[in-house]
Amino acid sequence: MSKKTIALIDWNWMGHHPTYFTEFASALAEIGYDVLPFCPDPEDFSKRLSIIENLKSQHLGKIFPAQTLTPSPLGRIRPGRFRPHHQAVKQFGGIGSRLRTWEKQFQKKINAVFFACIYDSQFRYLKYGSPFLGYPWAGLYLHARSFRMPGTPIPYTGGLPCPERIFTLKSCLGVALLDEWAENPMRDLIGEDKSVTIFPDFTDVILPASDGKNNSLAGKISNFSNGKKIISLLGHLQRTKGIVEFTNAAKAPESQNVFFFLGGELNWSEITSSEKESLKEDWENIQNVFCHFDRIKDEATLNQVIAISDIVFAAYRDFPNSSNILTKAAYFRKPIIVSDGYLMAERVRKFELGEVVPEGDQNAINDTLQKMLQPSYYAELEKRAKWDEYNQIHSSQQLLKSFKELFSNL
């Protein structure tokens, strides 16, 4: 009997997307599925896959060559209110058409589609495109705002979360979540006939090979820090990531013997013009801040920066979601500071990974950072932190079990 085939789909390729997509392809093949990948950068995917394949056992399934997929642009449909509906038909119908063409070419049936990342804004009108897609599907619903913060808009888009418009469709086989707390609310929403599975919040933890010249980003940070303790805020930098609080912490008089690194692509959305000018002035004038406002080129470079940091700053705002920065910090055994209220705080408390502060409380942030910088702090944390337990729960090996559960009724 021929193996079942899963089409793995993502038209996003920034931040965590390449890592997740590559691990998903590898895990599905390791379980025994044949995998047909569609993504924006097949070449980058192939490079990433070759790296992790060297670390894993022989696959039972096959990964077919990846095909290029990008978002469908909004057409000039009038009236304008119908444009999102038309785009959904084009996007999902286009995917379905390509899958059927592939089936004819290779004489092989595609049994299901797995969307590597489902955002509310991109799937809001899926019901109009689903008949044209024409395949049963499942996917990873990345955020759980609709359950954690009901009725609140999604930052930077302004739209409300809409899982009821997505996962109640008959074509949906099931949904994967990163937030274990959201499992029961999602089950209540979509019913017992669909799978709801918790995925590990895994991440790539590979480090770059040393060239012996210390001219990497981490090497530059170490040189500039001149032996001072390093506090880092990394990733896709925006207001919700706490860049204002991070900058204010660096300005505090008690922080002048500490080095602050701010690294990643910068998004000015939802930052007022006056606040923007103030931040720019601070970054130019504060001597103990090093800013790198370019996308950190690869996961290995980002990991190396975390590995040289003394504290990972993740005191985010309006952020009820998971973040794999937490997993990276745990893997490299780095204390992390997070905001109270939601998933990250729950995990930091449960596994004793660092400190929790009230969201947006600058005084608490400053005081807590000073506490974490004390010579005795790390030694005490090391005695109680459950880093190994956390890493096991959120490993790529755990992903195999999650996929088996998700597709158990396929």
Helices and strands as residue ranges (DSSP letters): E 5-9, H 17-31, E 34-39, H 42-53, E 67-68, G 80-82, H 83-106, E 112-118, H 120-123, H 126-133, E 137-141, H 145-148, H 163-166, E 172-177, G 180-182, H 183-190, E 195-198, H 217-225, E 229-234, G 239-241, H 243-251, G 253-255, E 258-263, H 273-285, E 289-292, H 299-308, E 311-314, H 324-331, E 336-339, H 343-351, E 354-357, H 362-372, H 377-384, H 387-393, H 396-406
